[in-house]
Amino acid sequence: MWAAGIVRIVFILSGLGAGGAEKVVNLLAHHRRAQGDIVHVIATNSENPRSYFPYDQSIQVEAIGRLQENSGIRATLGKLLRLRRRLREISPDLVISFLTKVNVLAGLATMGLGTATIMSERNNFRLQSMNLVWRSIAPVTAHRAAALVMQTDFARSLLPKPLRSRAVVIPNPVALSGKPVRAPGDGARFVAVGRLDKQKGFDLLLEAFPDVAKRVPSATLSIFGEGPERSSLEQQVRKLEIADRVRMPGITTSPGEWLAAGDVFVLSSRFEGFPNVLLEALMAGLATVAFDCPWGPAEILHGDDVGLLVPASDVGLLAKALVRVATDQVLREKLAASGPRVAARYAKPVVFAQWDDVIADATVGRPIGLAAAS
C-alpha cells in the first residue's frame, strides 16, 4: 500500500517514436511522477521499450507489440488480450489512453477491471484513415470513459452530442530543452518536420518550392522525419529539379534538434489534431507559415502578426507566402518576436494544471490504491 492520494496511472499509446502524442505522454508521465504517482507507460505497437523521448528510470516503460504481427483481426485480438492481462497485473487506479485506435483497445481492455479511464483524441478523427470497424466501435468505447480530452473547441463540437458533456479541451503543452542555437541565415532557410506521410502534405510543400527557389535564389528547404512517403517525395524532388535545394535528413538524433536548421518554419499538413511542432517553432522564435488546415493552426495563430495562415492545400498561395516572409525582413522579425509570447499560452504549468483537474475528477470518490482486479 502506498501513501493516500498517490495514483497508480497507466498511460497507453501506440508507439515510442518521435511523434506528438509520444512527446505529450512523456511530459505528462514525468509531471505525474513528480507529484508522487506510480506511473507506467505501455506502447501497443512497439516491440521494445526504447523511446525517442527518454524516460526516468522510475517510470516503467514496456512494449506489447510483436514484430511478426500484421494489422488483421487476429493480431488485434492478441494485442488486446496482452494489454488486458498486463492491466490486471498492474491493477491501476487510472488508465489514460492516446489516439483513436488505442482508445478503443483501452476501453475494451479495462472492461470489468474497475479502473477509471481517460481517453485523449490527438488527431482529426473525421479525416484520419480508419476502417469501418474501428470507426464504429470508437464511440461505443468512448462512452465508458470518465473523461474525453480533445485538443480544440472545434474538435469537441464535432463529437456526438452524448459525448460532449464528458469532453474537456486541453491543448498540447510546449517544451524546449534549451533555446536552439541557429547559425546566421538570410531568412531563406525553410524547415518542416513530421512523419513522411500523406497527412503532413510535404508533397504540397515540394510542389510550391520551385516557384520559391526561382524568386529567392538562396532558398533551401529541410524536411525532417521518416515515413512511408519517403521514396515518392524523393522522386518528386528529382522530377521538380530541386535536389540541390532540398534535403530530407530523417529523424533528428535528439528532440528539437531540427529547430536550429532554419529561419522559417512551414506547416503544410492536410489536417492535424493540434500540431506540437508549430508550438515548438513559435517558442524557438522561428517565423511561421502554415496551411489553415483542420484542426489547430488557426487556433494557435489567431491574432495580429503571429504567423502567416494560407488557405488549406493552396500551393500557389503557399509559395507566395514563403517568398514574402523570406524577402521581408521586418515581417520575418516581427513574426519571430511574437512566437514565444504566443507559445507561452501553452506552457507546461498551464496545461498540466488542466490535466491535474481532469485526473482528480476521474478518480474522486474512488478507493485510490485499491483498484479492483476482478
C-alpha positions as CSV (number, residue, x, y, z in Angstrom):
1,M,0.0,0.0,0.0
2,W,1.4,3.4,-1.0
3,A,0.6,6.8,0.5
4,A,-3.0,8.0,0.3
5,G,-3.7,10.3,-2.7
6,I,-1.0,8.7,-4.8
7,V,-2.5,7.4,-8.0
8,R,-1.2,4.4,-10.0
9,I,-1.5,5.5,-13.6
10,V,-1.0,3.6,-16.8
11,F,-0.5,5.7,-20.0
12,I,-1.3,3.7,-23.1
13,L,-0.2,4.9,-26.6
14,S,0.7,3.4,-29.9
15,G,4.5,3.8,-30.2
16,L,7.6,5.3,-28.7
17,G,8.8,7.3,-31.6
18,A,9.2,11.0,-32.3
19,G,5.6,11.9,-32.7
20,G,3.5,14.5,-31.0
21,A,1.4,12.0,-28.9
22,E,4.6,10.4,-27.7
23,K,6.0,13.7,-26.6
24,V,2.9,14.7,-24.7
25,V,2.7,11.3,-22.9
26,N,6.4,11.7,-21.9
27,L,5.9,15.1,-20.5
28,L,2.7,14.2,-18.7
29,A,4.1,11.0,-17.3
30,H,7.1,12.8,-15.8
31,H,4.8,15.5,-14.4
32,R,2.6,13.0,-12.6
33,R,5.6,11.0,-11.4
34,A,6.9,14.3,-9.9
35,Q,3.6,14.5,-8.0
36,G,4.4,11.2,-6.4
37,D,2.2,8.9,-8.6
38,I,3.3,5.5,-9.7
39,V,3.5,5.7,-13.5
40,H,3.6,3.0,-16.2
41,V,3.7,3.6,-19.9
42,I,2.6,0.8,-22.4
43,A,3.1,1.0,-26.1
44,T,0.8,-1.2,-28.0
45,N,2.6,-1.2,-31.4
46,S,6.2,-1.3,-30.2
47,E,8.3,-4.4,-29.9
48,N,10.8,-3.0,-27.4
49,P,10.7,-0.2,-24.8
50,R,13.3,2.1,-26.4
51,S,11.8,5.6,-26.6
52,Y,12.9,8.6,-28.6
53,F,11.9,10.8,-25.7
54,P,13.9,9.5,-22.7
55,Y,12.1,8.4,-19.5
56,D,13.3,8.5,-16.0
57,Q,14.1,5.0,-14.6
58,S,11.3,5.4,-12.0
59,I,8.7,5.2,-14.8
60,Q,8.2,1.7,-16.1
61,V,8.0,1.7,-19.9
62,E,7.0,-1.5,-21.8
63,A,6.0,-2.6,-25.2
64,I,3.4,-5.3,-26.0
65,G,3.7,-5.2,-29.8
66,R,5.3,-8.0,-31.8
67,L,7.4,-7.8,-34.9
68,Q,5.6,-10.6,-36.8
69,E,2.2,-9.1,-36.3
70,N,0.1,-7.6,-39.0
71,S,-2.9,-5.4,-38.7
72,G,-5.5,-8.1,-39.0
73,I,-8.3,-9.1,-36.6
74,R,-6.3,-12.0,-35.1
75,A,-3.3,-9.7,-34.4
76,T,-5.6,-7.1,-32.8
77,L,-7.2,-9.6,-30.6
78,G,-3.8,-10.9,-29.5
79,K,-2.8,-7.3,-28.6
80,L,-6.0,-6.7,-26.8
81,L,-5.5,-9.8,-24.6
82,R,-1.9,-9.0,-23.8
83,L,-3.0,-5.4,-22.8
84,R,-5.8,-6.7,-20.6
85,R,-3.5,-9.2,-19.0
86,R,-0.9,-6.6,-18.2
87,L,-3.5,-4.2,-16.8
88,R,-4.8,-6.9,-14.5
89,E,-1.3,-7.4,-13.2
90,I,-0.7,-3.7,-12.7
91,S,-4.1,-3.0,-11.2
92,P,-4.1,0.7,-12.0
93,D,-6.3,3.3,-10.5
94,L,-6.4,5.2,-13.8
95,V,-5.7,4.4,-17.4
96,I,-5.1,7.3,-19.8
97,S,-5.0,6.4,-23.5
98,F,-4.0,8.4,-26.5
99,L,-5.2,8.2,-30.2
100,T,-8.4,6.7,-31.6
101,K,-7.5,3.1,-32.0
102,V,-5.6,2.9,-28.8
103,N,-8.6,4.4,-27.0
104,V,-10.7,1.6,-28.4
105,L,-8.2,-1.0,-27.2
106,A,-8.1,0.6,-23.8
107,G,-11.8,0.8,-23.5
108,L,-12.2,-2.9,-24.3
109,A,-9.2,-4.0,-22.2
110,T,-10.5,-2.2,-19.0
111,M,-14.0,-3.7,-19.1
112,G,-14.8,-5.2,-15.7
113,L,-11.5,-4.1,-14.1
114,G,-12.9,-1.3,-12.0
115,T,-10.4,1.1,-13.4
116,A,-11.2,4.7,-14.3
117,T,-10.2,5.7,-17.9
118,I,-9.5,9.0,-19.6
119,M,-9.3,8.9,-23.4
120,S,-7.4,11.5,-25.4
121,E,-8.0,12.2,-29.1
122,R,-4.8,13.5,-30.7
123,N,-5.7,13.6,-34.4
124,N,-8.5,14.8,-36.7
125,F,-10.9,11.8,-36.2
126,R,-13.0,12.9,-39.1
127,L,-10.2,12.8,-41.7
128,Q,-7.7,10.3,-40.5
129,S,-7.7,6.9,-42.2
130,M,-9.7,4.3,-40.3
131,N,-11.7,1.3,-41.4
132,L,-15.4,1.0,-40.7
133,V,-15.0,-1.4,-37.8
134,W,-12.7,0.9,-35.8
135,R,-14.9,3.9,-36.7
136,S,-18.0,2.1,-35.4
137,I,-16.5,0.9,-32.2
138,A,-14.8,4.1,-31.2
139,P,-18.0,6.0,-30.0
140,V,-19.1,2.9,-28.1
141,T,-15.9,2.5,-26.1
142,A,-15.8,6.3,-25.6
143,H,-19.0,6.2,-23.5
144,R,-17.0,4.1,-20.9
145,A,-14.5,6.9,-20.3
146,A,-14.7,9.1,-17.2
147,A,-13.5,12.0,-19.5
148,L,-12.6,12.6,-23.1
149,V,-9.7,15.0,-23.7
150,M,-9.9,17.0,-27.0
151,Q,-7.3,19.5,-28.2
152,T,-9.6,22.2,-29.6
153,D,-13.1,23.5,-29.1
154,F,-13.9,22.8,-32.7
155,A,-12.9,19.1,-32.2
156,R,-15.1,18.9,-29.2
157,S,-18.1,20.4,-31.1
158,L,-17.9,17.6,-33.6
159,L,-18.3,14.8,-31.1
160,P,-21.7,13.1,-30.9
161,K,-23.9,15.0,-28.6
162,P,-24.0,12.3,-25.8
163,L,-20.2,12.5,-25.6
164,R,-19.8,16.3,-25.5
165,S,-20.8,16.6,-21.8
166,R,-17.9,14.5,-20.7
167,A,-15.3,16.1,-23.1
168,V,-12.8,18.7,-22.0
169,V,-10.5,20.8,-24.1
170,I,-6.8,20.6,-23.2
171,P,-4.2,21.8,-25.8
172,N,-0.7,20.4,-26.1
173,P,2.0,21.7,-23.8
174,V,5.1,23.2,-25.4
175,A,8.5,22.5,-24.0
176,L,12.0,23.0,-25.4
177,S,15.2,21.7,-23.8
178,G,17.2,25.0,-24.1
179,K,17.0,27.6,-26.9
180,P,18.3,26.3,-30.2
181,V,21.5,27.9,-31.5
182,R,21.0,28.7,-35.1
183,A,23.7,29.7,-37.5
184,P,23.2,33.2,-39.0
185,G,20.9,33.0,-42.0
186,D,19.4,35.3,-44.6
187,G,15.8,34.3,-43.8
188,A,15.5,31.9,-46.7
189,R,16.2,28.6,-44.9
190,F,12.8,26.9,-44.7
191,V,12.3,23.9,-42.3
192,A,9.5,21.4,-41.9
193,V,9.2,18.4,-39.7
194,G,6.8,15.4,-39.3
195,R,6.1,11.8,-40.4
196,L,6.6,11.4,-44.1
197,D,3.0,10.5,-44.9
198,K,0.1,12.0,-46.9
199,Q,-1.4,13.8,-43.9
200,K,1.7,16.1,-43.5
201,G,1.4,17.4,-47.0
202,F,5.1,17.5,-47.8
203,D,4.2,16.8,-51.4
204,L,2.3,20.1,-51.5
205,L,5.3,21.9,-50.0
206,L,7.6,20.5,-52.6
207,E,5.2,21.5,-55.3
208,A,5.3,25.0,-54.1
209,F,9.0,25.2,-53.7
210,P,10.3,25.6,-57.3
211,D,8.5,28.9,-57.5
212,V,10.1,30.0,-54.2
213,A,13.5,28.9,-55.5
214,K,13.1,30.9,-58.7
215,R,12.2,34.1,-56.8
216,V,14.6,33.6,-53.8
217,P,17.9,32.3,-55.2
218,S,19.3,31.4,-51.7
219,A,16.2,29.5,-50.6
220,T,16.7,26.0,-49.1
221,L,14.3,23.5,-47.6
222,S,14.9,20.9,-44.9
223,I,12.2,18.3,-44.2
224,F,12.9,16.2,-41.1
225,G,11.2,12.9,-40.5
226,E,10.7,9.4,-41.7
227,G,7.7,7.5,-43.1
228,P,6.1,5.6,-46.0
229,E,6.2,8.5,-48.4
230,R,10.0,9.0,-48.5
231,S,10.5,7.3,-51.8
232,S,7.7,9.2,-53.6
233,L,8.9,12.5,-52.1
234,E,12.5,11.9,-53.2
235,Q,11.2,11.1,-56.7
236,Q,9.2,14.3,-56.6
237,V,12.3,16.3,-55.7
238,R,14.2,14.9,-58.6
239,K,11.3,15.5,-61.0
240,L,11.0,19.1,-59.9
241,E,14.8,19.5,-60.3
242,I,15.2,21.0,-56.8
243,A,17.6,18.3,-55.4
244,D,20.3,21.0,-54.9
245,R,17.9,23.0,-52.7
246,V,16.1,20.3,-50.7
247,R,17.3,17.8,-48.1
248,M,15.5,15.1,-46.1
249,P,17.9,14.1,-43.3
250,G,15.5,11.8,-41.5
251,I,14.7,11.9,-37.7
252,T,17.0,14.1,-35.6
253,T,19.1,12.3,-33.0
254,S,17.6,14.4,-30.2
255,P,14.2,16.2,-29.8
256,G,14.1,19.7,-31.1
257,E,17.4,19.5,-33.0
258,W,15.6,20.5,-36.2
259,L,14.8,23.9,-34.8
260,A,18.4,25.1,-35.4
261,A,18.3,24.3,-39.1
262,G,16.1,27.1,-40.4
263,D,14.8,30.7,-40.3
264,V,11.2,30.0,-41.3
265,F,9.0,27.0,-40.2
266,V,6.4,25.7,-42.6
267,L,3.4,23.5,-41.7
268,S,2.0,22.1,-44.9
269,S,-0.4,19.5,-43.4
270,R,-3.7,18.5,-45.0
271,F,-5.1,18.0,-41.5
272,E,-3.9,18.0,-37.9
273,G,-5.1,17.4,-34.4
274,F,-3.0,20.1,-32.7
275,P,0.5,20.5,-34.1
276,N,3.2,20.3,-31.5
277,V,5.9,21.3,-34.0
278,L,4.1,24.6,-34.7
279,L,4.2,25.4,-31.0
280,E,7.9,24.4,-30.8
281,A,8.7,26.6,-33.7
282,L,6.9,29.6,-32.2
283,M,8.7,29.1,-28.8
284,A,12.1,28.9,-30.6
285,G,11.4,32.2,-32.3
286,L,11.0,30.9,-35.9
287,A,8.8,32.9,-38.2
288,T,6.0,30.5,-39.3
289,V,3.8,29.9,-42.3
290,A,1.0,27.3,-42.1
291,F,-1.9,25.9,-44.1
292,D,-5.1,26.8,-42.4
293,C,-6.0,23.1,-42.2
294,P,-8.4,21.4,-39.8
295,W,-7.6,21.5,-36.9
296,G,-5.1,23.5,-34.9
297,P,-3.2,26.2,-36.9
298,A,-6.0,28.8,-36.8
299,E,-6.5,28.3,-33.1
300,I,-2.7,28.8,-32.4
301,L,-2.0,31.6,-34.9
302,H,-5.0,33.8,-34.2
303,G,-4.2,37.4,-33.6
304,D,-2.0,40.0,-35.3
305,D,1.4,39.3,-36.7
306,V,1.7,35.8,-35.2
307,G,2.1,33.8,-38.3
308,L,1.0,33.6,-41.9
309,L,-2.0,31.4,-42.5
310,V,-2.6,30.1,-46.0
311,P,-5.8,28.6,-47.3
312,A,-5.6,24.8,-46.9
313,S,-3.7,23.0,-49.7
314,D,-3.4,26.1,-51.8
315,V,0.0,25.6,-53.3
316,G,0.2,28.9,-55.2
317,L,-0.6,31.0,-52.1
318,L,1.8,28.9,-50.0
319,A,4.6,29.8,-52.5
320,K,3.7,33.5,-52.3
321,A,3.7,33.4,-48.5
322,L,7.1,31.7,-48.3
323,V,8.6,34.3,-50.7
324,R,7.0,37.1,-48.8
325,V,8.4,36.0,-45.4
326,A,11.8,35.3,-46.9
327,T,12.2,38.7,-48.6
328,D,10.6,40.9,-46.0
329,Q,13.0,41.1,-43.1
330,V,10.8,43.4,-41.0
331,L,7.8,41.0,-41.3
332,R,10.0,38.0,-40.6
333,E,11.5,39.5,-37.4
334,K,8.0,40.6,-36.2
335,L,6.7,37.1,-36.6
336,A,9.8,35.6,-34.9
337,A,9.5,38.0,-32.0
338,S,5.8,37.2,-31.4
339,G,6.3,33.4,-31.3
340,P,7.4,33.0,-27.7
341,R,4.6,35.2,-26.4
342,V,2.0,33.1,-28.3
343,A,3.6,29.8,-27.2
344,A,3.5,30.9,-23.6
345,R,-0.3,30.3,-23.6
346,Y,0.6,26.6,-23.8
347,A,3.4,26.5,-21.2
348,K,3.6,23.2,-19.2
349,P,2.3,24.5,-15.9
350,V,-0.8,25.9,-17.5
351,V,-1.6,22.7,-19.5
352,F,-0.6,20.3,-16.7
353,A,-2.9,22.1,-14.2
354,Q,-5.8,21.3,-16.6
355,W,-4.8,17.7,-16.8
356,D,-4.5,17.5,-13.0
357,D,-8.1,18.7,-12.7
358,V,-9.3,16.1,-15.1
359,I,-7.4,13.3,-13.3
360,A,-8.7,14.4,-10.0
361,D,-12.3,14.4,-11.3
362,A,-11.8,10.9,-12.8
363,T,-10.5,9.5,-9.5
364,V,-12.7,11.4,-7.0
365,G,-14.5,9.1,-4.7
366,R,-12.6,6.0,-5.9
367,P,-10.5,3.9,-3.4
368,I,-7.1,5.0,-4.7
369,G,-4.6,2.2,-4.5
370,L,-7.3,-0.4,-4.3
371,A,-8.4,-0.6,-8.0
372,A,-10.5,-3.8,-8.5
373,A,-8.6,-6.6,-10.2
374,S,-11.6,-8.9,-10.7
